């Protein structure tokens, strides 16, 4: 409790708290309603919404509102989000300029049933075949500078404004301080890092990704606070064996074929020190949902395939992460759903 709260009369403090809760709930309702309406309108242009899509929409809207409310009611969190989202505002003009063209592309491709377009590597880096896919219907996929500039706004609409709120669930698991050597696997623009820095997590971070353009954005915003390298997650530097105290991996596995997921998990275990922790976040799987929502969550893989061009999503949903991590001597300490994602904390067994 801060000093002002201590010196105010109890009734004033309670009134202030009640007003804050009211404002937060109003903000949560407005944000989720706006993004849900925009996303639904785009989906309807592409193809008629079926029963699965409508049921998922209700399920997702309710949970998105609750996540907004729960996170933003925490002391200091509205200020953290306000400061972190300054970066997103800097990218907003690029998103607004790109949105009409992206909308036409998504609607046209979805109506015609086109799931994959040509992707041309921008350089001589040996990109794996699975990566040469125009994810999210972006021209040239993740190997497009436009995609990197607009990514945060794309997922903000996709997840009803909860993109940073979901990442917060992973950040909450990472210890405070600056004593850890952390590897961020599939870092993309590493947007989570700014949010973590604002909350006292100032560890040494190395980020790796395949996209030179996403890495460029990461360096622009976070180049003074981390090192970013172009590298395959399934073939990390040999000298990194046992180097890192912690590994973060956010929303990567659902964009990988199962065989590559196996290889990436093996590499994560290799580069972790014995006793080091993996902080993992990816899409929620059917078993993570409450019983009444499991069929809806399972069916949403068709929505991701049709509307978002995620060709490996269905196979990811069926992977047994408990068994996967156990095969690579990663013991799960915690696994918890956070809206459309799940957070897993796992430790590399000592002596393995």
Protein Blocks (a to p, Z undefined) as FASTA:
>chain_A
ZZklmmpcfklmmmmmmmmmmmmmmmmmmmmmmmmmmmmmmmmmmpccdfklmmmmmmmm
mmmmmmmmmmmmpghklmmmmmmmmmmmmmmmmmmmmmmmmmmmmmmmmmnopabdcddd
fbfbdcdfklmccehhighijmbfklmmmmmmmmmmmnnoplmmmmmmmmmmpcgdjkbc
cddehklnolmmmmmmmnopacdcddddfblklmmmmmmmmmmmcccddddfklccfklg
okbfbdcdehklmmccfklmmmmmmmmmmmpcghiacdddddddfklpcfklmmmmmmmm
mmmmmmnopaklmmmmmpcfklmmmmnopacfbdcdehjbccddddddehZZ
